[in-house]
Amino acid sequence: MTNPVRKSPDMEDFKHLLRRHSLKATPQRMAVHEAMMELGHASADMVSEAITRAGEVTITVASVYNILSQLALLGIYQHRLSSNNKMYFDINNFRHIHLYDTVNNTYRDIMDDELMDMIDSKLARRRFKGYKIEGIDIQILCKPTRRNPVKSV
């Protein structure tokens, strides 16, 4: 069940998604999405800093967090809690695996359709009494090696 669509929403796609959820494409929402397109995975603080650097829109960190949370609840973004108890948001809403750097608290996307298909196939044959599988979210914990430190993604 390979999913060939690996595209984050560009600005036009994002506007369409907002309209589909009866939301306006406010300057604040557009600035948040613009920052997320640049960052990929980010906390509200990181998005707020990127918006401030761009200098086109004024917005508080709390408003950024509220926008990111709303977009995650609508399924436009994904969200995940890091080991440092900070919420990170992911612009990529397609099927993928996360490599989580536990030292630097950063995320990196791994595309491995073969592995995901194997997991889907295995879980399709499993039953968990009293539960129905809603989705699969794989996060691989890692730390950088001294030879090849991973840069923030």
Secondary structure, DSSP 8 states (H G I E B T S, - for coil): ----------HHHHHHHHHHTT----HHHHHHHHHHHHHSEE-HHHHHHHHHHHTS----HHHHHHHHHHHHHTTSSEEEE-TTS-EEEES--SS-EEEEETTTTEEEEE--HHHHHHHHHHHHT--BTTB-------EEEE---SSS-----
